[in-house]
Amino acid sequence: MQELRLLLYPFSVFYDGITSLRNYAFDKGILKQKEYEVPIIAVGNLSTGGTGKTPMIEFFIKHFTGKKIGVLSRGYGRTTSGYLEISENDSPEKAGDEPLQIKRKFKDLIVSAVCEKRVEGIERLLKEHRLEVILLDDAFQHRYVKAHHYVLLTRYDLLYVDDHVLPAGNLRESSKGARRAQTIIVTKCPPDISNHEIQLIKTKLNLIPNQQLCFSYITYSKTLQGQDHGLSINELKGKQVTVVTGIANPKPLLKYLKNFLTLEHLQYSDHHHFSLQEVETIRNKKIVITTEKDFMRLKKYALKNLYYLPIQTEFVGKEPLL
């Protein structure tokens, strides 16, 4: 792996040059940014995925409870294009799995839409709804919009300062881009992370003045949710259980479940569209546990053996101040 990174490093230097030039153009006003009166919170990362953006968006929806909230995503993996306001009855193929998951969870508490062009999406939302705050999902690099607050997520087990720019690493831009963030959240931490380690990470990230640093972790429910009923994990002890994942980083989920169960793991790529043959393979398993995002894609097949494990974001110490 190290040898491959060395071979790819020249391409990373080239890619870094392109993204740095683009950022310079925005910083100097050569490329224009659009600002809006309504508060806009952009949540994103420097890496290519797996930092926990969806549960963090859900956390901020709860944070702004009582306000009229808009959530705008790109809708990665959908078969449609352009602006689309999401309804609970839409399909994952039409709306995108993660935006649909969020809409079905929060229903009329949010207005949810997808659009590749964030400026167009924001203006449609504001034209058609009287919103008090807009959450931009995965928009840290989308600089045509100037957000009021940037939240940058970085994984505990792979901080952006330990990574490299594509293709040698996973970063979409240089780690210098972190300077744009007002809030940096280290995600997927151990719940019992020590104060000593927190201080080490703070030193390593080398924050600039006025940046706040927070540490979050994922909590997993002990009750699985199926099509029409729940099931306690404790009921599954001693039974054959299959885990199906189509997410960027399934390791935390597997680690949690291995505390209770012996697992078979069927792993697919992030945002995977399941074929009919794969669905039949899943149907023939005894009990299948998946993620909420994957459940959105598989729900239409009415798999009675399929359950997902609800998760939510918690913070070690202080929550972010927006």
C-alpha positions in Angstrom: 0.0 0.0 0.0 2.8 2.4 0.9 4.5 1.7 -2.5 1.2 2.4 -4.3 0.9 5.7 -2.5 4.4 6.7 -3.6 3.5 5.9 -7.2 0.3 8.0 -7.0 1.9 10.9 -5.1 2.8 12.9 -8.3 -0.9 12.8 -9.3 -1.8 14.0 -5.8 0.5 17.0 -6.2 -1.2 17.9 -9.5 -4.7 17.5 -7.9 -3.7 19.5 -4.9 -2.5 22.3 -7.3 -5.9 22.4 -9.1 -8.0 22.5 -5.9 -5.6 25.1 -4.3 -6.0 27.3 -7.3 -9.8 27.0 -7.1 -9.8 27.9 -3.4 -7.5 30.9 -4.1 -9.9 32.1 -6.8 -12.8 32.0 -4.3 -10.7 33.6 -1.5 -9.7 36.5 -3.7 -13.2 37.0 -5.1 -12.2 36.0 -8.7 -14.9 33.3 -8.4 -18.0 34.8 -6.7 -19.9 33.4 -3.7 -23.5 34.0 -3.1 -24.7 35.0 0.4 -28.1 34.8 1.9 -29.8 36.4 4.9 -31.2 33.1 6.2 -28.6 31.3 8.3 -26.9 28.5 6.3 -25.0 25.7 8.1 -22.7 23.7 5.8 -21.7 20.3 7.1 -19.0 18.4 5.3 -15.6 16.9 5.3 -12.2 17.0 3.6 -12.2 13.3 2.8 -14.3 11.2 0.4 -16.7 9.8 2.9 -17.5 7.7 6.0 -17.2 10.5 8.6 -20.8 10.4 9.7 -22.5 13.3 7.9 -26.0 11.9 7.9 -26.3 11.3 11.7 -24.7 14.7 12.2 -27.3 16.4 10.0 -29.9 14.6 12.1 -28.3 16.0 15.2 -28.5 19.5 13.9 -32.1 19.1 12.9 -32.9 18.2 16.5 -30.7 21.1 17.6 -32.9 23.6 15.6 -36.2 22.0 16.7 -38.8 24.8 16.7 -37.5 26.5 13.7 -38.6 26.0 10.1 -35.7 23.9 8.8 -34.6 23.3 5.2 -32.2 20.4 4.4 -30.4 20.5 1.0 -28.4 17.6 -0.3 -26.8 16.8 -3.6 -28.6 13.4 -3.7 -25.7 11.3 -4.6 -26.6 8.1 -6.4 -30.1 9.2 -7.5 -31.3 8.5 -11.0 -32.9 12.0 -11.3 -31.2 15.4 -11.8 -31.9 19.0 -11.0 -34.0 20.3 -8.2 -36.4 18.0 -6.4 -38.3 18.5 -3.2 -38.5 15.2 -1.4 -41.7 13.6 -0.1 -41.9 10.6 2.1 -43.3 8.5 -0.7 -40.3 9.0 -3.0 -38.0 6.2 -3.8 -34.3 6.1 -3.0 -33.6 6.0 -6.7 -35.5 9.2 -7.2 -34.4 11.1 -4.1 -31.2 9.5 -2.9 -31.0 7.1 0.0 -29.7 9.5 2.7 -32.0 12.5 1.9 -34.9 10.1 1.9 -33.9 8.5 5.2 -33.8 12.0 6.8 -37.1 13.1 5.3 -38.9 9.9 6.5 -37.5 10.3 9.9 -38.4 13.9 10.5 -41.4 14.2 8.2 -43.0 17.6 8.2 -40.5 19.0 10.7 -38.2 19.7 7.8 -38.4 20.7 4.1 -36.0 18.4 2.3 -34.6 18.8 -1.2 -31.9 17.7 -3.5 -30.0 19.7 -6.1 -26.5 19.4 -7.6 -26.3 23.2 -7.9 -26.6 24.4 -4.3 -27.3 28.1 -5.3 -30.3 26.9 -7.4 -31.5 24.6 -4.6 -31.3 27.3 -1.9 -33.1 29.8 -4.0 -35.9 27.4 -4.8 -36.3 26.5 -1.1 -36.4 30.2 -0.1 -38.9 31.0 -2.9 -41.3 28.2 -2.0 -40.9 28.1 1.8 -40.4 30.6 4.7 -37.3 28.9 6.2 -35.4 30.0 9.3 -32.3 27.9 8.8 -30.9 25.8 6.0 -28.6 22.8 6.5 -26.3 22.0 3.6 -25.3 18.3 3.5 -21.8 17.5 2.2 -21.1 21.1 1.1 -17.7 21.9 2.5 -16.2 22.2 -1.0 -19.2 23.8 -2.6 -17.9 27.3 -2.4 -20.4 29.1 -4.7 -22.5 29.4 -1.6 -21.0 31.3 1.4 -22.4 29.7 4.5 -22.8 31.4 7.8 -21.2 28.5 9.6 -19.0 25.7 8.4 -18.9 22.4 10.3 -16.0 20.1 9.3 -16.1 16.4 10.2 -13.0 14.2 10.6 -12.8 10.6 11.7 -11.1 9.7 14.9 -9.2 6.9 13.3 -8.2 8.9 10.2 -7.8 12.6 11.0 -7.4 14.8 7.9 -3.9 15.8 9.1 -2.9 12.1 8.8 -4.3 11.7 5.3 -3.2 12.7 1.7 -4.9 14.3 -1.2 -6.4 12.1 -3.9 -5.5 9.7 -5.4 -2.7 8.8 -3.0 -5.1 9.4 -0.1 -8.7 10.3 0.5 -8.7 14.1 0.8 -10.7 16.1 -1.7 -8.4 19.1 -1.0 -5.4 20.0 1.1 -5.8 19.8 4.9 -5.3 23.6 4.8 -9.0 23.8 3.8 -9.8 23.1 7.4 -9.2 26.8 8.1 -12.5 27.6 6.6 -14.4 25.8 9.3 -15.7 27.5 12.4 -16.4 24.1 14.0 -14.4 20.9 13.7 -15.9 17.7 15.0 -13.9 14.5 15.5 -16.4 11.8 14.8 -16.7 8.1 15.7 -14.6 8.5 18.8 -14.6 5.9 21.6 -17.2 7.0 24.1 -14.6 6.7 26.8 -11.9 8.8 25.0 -9.5 10.2 27.6 -8.8 13.9 28.3 -5.2 13.2 27.5 -6.1 11.9 24.0 -8.4 14.8 23.4 -5.5 17.2 24.1 -3.2 15.2 21.8 -5.7 15.5 19.0 -6.3 19.2 19.6 -2.5 19.8 19.4 -2.2 17.7 16.3 -5.0 19.5 14.5 -3.4 22.9 15.3 -6.6 24.9 15.3 -6.6 28.6 14.4 -8.0 31.1 16.8 -11.8 31.0 17.3 -12.2 27.5 15.9 -14.1 25.2 18.3 -13.3 21.5 18.5 -15.8 18.9 19.6 -15.7 15.1 19.9 -18.7 12.9 19.0 -19.5 9.2 19.0 -22.2 7.0 17.7 -24.6 5.3 20.0 -26.4 2.1 18.8 -29.8 1.0 19.8 -30.2 -2.5 21.2 -33.6 -2.8 19.4 -33.6 -3.6 15.7 -36.3 -2.1 13.5 -38.0 -4.2 10.8 -40.8 -3.6 8.3 -43.5 -3.6 10.9 -42.0 -4.6 14.2 -38.9 -4.4 16.4 -36.5 -7.1 17.7 -34.1 -7.0 20.6 -30.5 -7.9 19.8 -30.6 -10.1 22.9 -33.2 -12.3 21.2 -30.6 -13.2 18.5 -27.8 -14.6 20.6 -26.8 -18.0 19.4 -28.5 -17.5 16.0 -27.0 -17.2 12.6 -27.0 -13.5 11.7 -25.9 -11.8 8.4 -24.9 -8.1 8.3 -25.4 -6.3 4.9 -23.7 -3.0 4.4 -23.4 -0.6 1.5 -21.7 2.3 3.4 -18.2 3.8 3.3 -17.1 2.5 6.7 -18.9 -0.4 8.3 -16.2 -1.2 10.9 -17.9 0.6 13.9 -21.2 -1.2 13.2 -19.5 -4.6 13.0 -17.5 -3.9 16.1 -20.6 -3.1 18.1 -22.6 -6.1 16.8 -19.7 -8.5 17.5 -20.2 -7.7 21.2 -23.4 -9.7 21.0 -23.4 -11.9 17.9 -21.5 -14.1 15.6 -21.7 -12.5 12.2 -21.5 -13.2 8.5 -20.8 -9.9 6.6 -21.9 -9.1 3.0 -20.1 -5.9 2.2 -21.0 -3.7 -0.8 -19.8 -0.3 -2.0 -21.2 3.0 -0.6 -24.6 3.9 -2.1 -24.8 0.4 -3.7 -27.9 -0.4 -5.8 -28.8 -4.0 -5.0 -29.5 -6.3 -8.0 -32.4 -8.8 -7.9 -29.9 -11.6 -7.5 -28.4 -9.9 -4.5 -31.8 -9.3 -3.0 -32.6 -13.0 -3.3 -29.3 -13.8 -1.6 -30.4 -11.6 1.3 -33.9 -13.0 1.3 -32.5 -16.5 1.8 -30.6 -15.6 4.9 -32.2 -16.3 8.3 -31.9 -12.9 9.9 -30.3 -9.9 8.3 -29.1 -6.7 10.0 -28.3 -3.6 7.9 -27.9 0.1 8.2 -30.8 2.6 8.1 -29.5 3.9 4.8 -29.3 0.4 3.2 -32.8 -0.4 4.7 -34.1 2.5 2.6 -32.9 0.9 -0.6 -34.1 -2.6 0.3 -37.4 -1.7 1.9 -39.4 -2.0 -1.3 -38.6 -5.7 -1.5 -40.6 -6.5 1.7 -37.9 -8.7 3.2 -39.4 -10.0 6.4 -36.0 -11.1 7.7 -34.5 -7.6 7.3 -33.8 -5.2 10.2 -31.8 -2.1 10.7 -30.0 -0.7 13.7 -31.0 2.9 14.7 -28.0 5.1 15.6 -27.6 8.7 16.8 -24.8 11.1 17.5 -23.7 12.0 21.0 -21.0 14.3 22.2 -18.1 13.9 24.6 -18.4 17.0 26.7 -19.6 20.1 25.0 -21.9 20.2 22.0 -21.1 22.6 19.1 -22.2 26.2 19.5 -23.7 27.5 16.3 
